[in-house]
Structures are given as C-alpha cells and as structure tokens.
Amino acid sequence: MALAQKKKKRTAAKPRAAQRKLRMTYRQVLARVRALSPADRERLRAELEKQPRVYILKPDLSPEAVRRGQQMAAEIRQELAAQVTGTLEETMIELRGRSWMS
C-alpha cells in the first residue's frame, strides 16, 4: 500500500515540473527545425519574416549626444530625489498590506 501512495505522489508532482519553462540551446532548436517537414519549415520561415528585425547600432559618441545623455541623467536624478522612497519592507507592506508581514 505504501508503494501505491508513493506512485501517486510522483504522478502528482509531474504536472508542476511540466509547467516550468524549458530553456533550449541553439543546437536543440536547430535539431527540432531540421525535424520539421518542408511545408512546416516554410510556414515557420514565413512567420519569422513577419517579425521585425533587430539591429544593433554602435552608440553615438558625438559631444552633442553625450551632453543630451548627461542632461537626461540629471533630470532623472532630480525626479528620483523628489520622490519619497522607503525601504523594501515599507514598499511591500504598502503594496500587499498585512500579508507581507505574516
């Protein structure tokens, strides 16, 4: 009887493990794409073409851009200094109420 209870506990734990997000490596993704049928590959390629492309640009290091960045940083510092901030405990109590304390 104890063995049957252990099996029930193990099967109950499986759904939680299945809910976790799986992190796949590039090689795993590539292997799964290669396993697709040619029609599915074309459909996947068409879906990916709809996505906007990502471009990485070098930062603008001109003196004007540096001045704008420093000015924006000063404005953000002023905004943050004007706000009343507390500790993490105070913030969590404010957001969640008494449940944070118990």
Secondary structure as a PSIPRED ss2 file (coil, helix, strand):
# PSIPRED VFORMAT (PSIPRED V4.0)

   1 M C   1.000  0.000  0.000
   2 A H   0.000  1.000  0.000
   3 L H   0.000  1.000  0.000
   4 A H   0.000  1.000  0.000
   5 Q H   0.000  1.000  0.000
   6 K H   0.000  1.000  0.000
   7 K H   0.000  1.000  0.000
   8 K H   0.000  1.000  0.000
   9 K H   0.000  1.000  0.000
  10 R H   0.000  1.000  0.000
  11 T H   0.000  1.000  0.000
  12 A H   0.000  1.000  0.000
  13 A H   0.000  1.000  0.000
  14 K H   0.000  1.000  0.000
  15 P H   0.000  1.000  0.000
  16 R H   0.000  1.000  0.000
  17 A H   0.000  1.000  0.000
  18 A H   0.000  1.000  0.000
  19 Q H   0.000  1.000  0.000
  20 R C   1.000  0.000  0.000
  21 K C   1.000  0.000  0.000
  22 L C   1.000  0.000  0.000
  23 R C   1.000  0.000  0.000
  24 M C   1.000  0.000  0.000
  25 T C   1.000  0.000  0.000
  26 Y H   0.000  1.000  0.000
  27 R H   0.000  1.000  0.000
  28 Q H   0.000  1.000  0.000
  29 V H   0.000  1.000  0.000
  30 L H   0.000  1.000  0.000
  31 A H   0.000  1.000  0.000
  32 R H   0.000  1.000  0.000
  33 V H   0.000  1.000  0.000
  34 R H   0.000  1.000  0.000
  35 A C   1.000  0.000  0.000
  36 L C   1.000  0.000  0.000
  37 S C   1.000  0.000  0.000
  38 P H   0.000  1.000  0.000
  39 A H   0.000  1.000  0.000
  40 D H   0.000  1.000  0.000
  41 R H   0.000  1.000  0.000
  42 E H   0.000  1.000  0.000
  43 R H   0.000  1.000  0.000
  44 L H   0.000  1.000  0.000
  45 R H   0.000  1.000  0.000
  46 A H   0.000  1.000  0.000
  47 E H   0.000  1.000  0.000
  48 L H   0.000  1.000  0.000
  49 E H   0.000  1.000  0.000
  50 K H   0.000  1.000  0.000
  51 Q C   1.000  0.000  0.000
  52 P C   1.000  0.000  0.000
  53 R C   1.000  0.000  0.000
  54 V C   1.000  0.000  0.000
  55 Y C   1.000  0.000  0.000
  56 I C   1.000  0.000  0.000
  57 L C   1.000  0.000  0.000
  58 K C   1.000  0.000  0.000
  59 P C   1.000  0.000  0.000
  60 D C   1.000  0.000  0.000
  61 L C   1.000  0.000  0.000
  62 S C   1.000  0.000  0.000
  63 P H   0.000  1.000  0.000
  64 E H   0.000  1.000  0.000
  65 A H   0.000  1.000  0.000
  66 V H   0.000  1.000  0.000
  67 R H   0.000  1.000  0.000
  68 R H   0.000  1.000  0.000
  69 G H   0.000  1.000  0.000
  70 Q H   0.000  1.000  0.000
  71 Q H   0.000  1.000  0.000
  72 M H   0.000  1.000  0.000
  73 A H   0.000  1.000  0.000
  74 A H   0.000  1.000  0.000
  75 E H   0.000  1.000  0.000
  76 I H   0.000  1.000  0.000
  77 R H   0.000  1.000  0.000
  78 Q H   0.000  1.000  0.000
  79 E H   0.000  1.000  0.000
  80 L H   0.000  1.000  0.000
  81 A H   0.000  1.000  0.000
  82 A H   0.000  1.000  0.000
  83 Q C   1.000  0.000  0.000
  84 V C   1.000  0.000  0.000
  85 T C   1.000  0.000  0.000
  86 G C   1.000  0.000  0.000
  87 T C   1.000  0.000  0.000
  88 L H   0.000  1.000  0.000
  89 E H   0.000  1.000  0.000
  90 E H   0.000  1.000  0.000
  91 T H   0.000  1.000  0.000
  92 M H   0.000  1.000  0.000
  93 I H   0.000  1.000  0.000
  94 E H   0.000  1.000  0.000
  95 L H   0.000  1.000  0.000
  96 R H   0.000  1.000  0.000
  97 G H   0.000  1.000  0.000
  98 R H   0.000  1.000  0.000
  99 S H   0.000  1.000  0.000
 100 W H   0.000  1.000  0.000
 101 M C   1.000  0.000  0.000
 102 S C   1.000  0.000  0.000
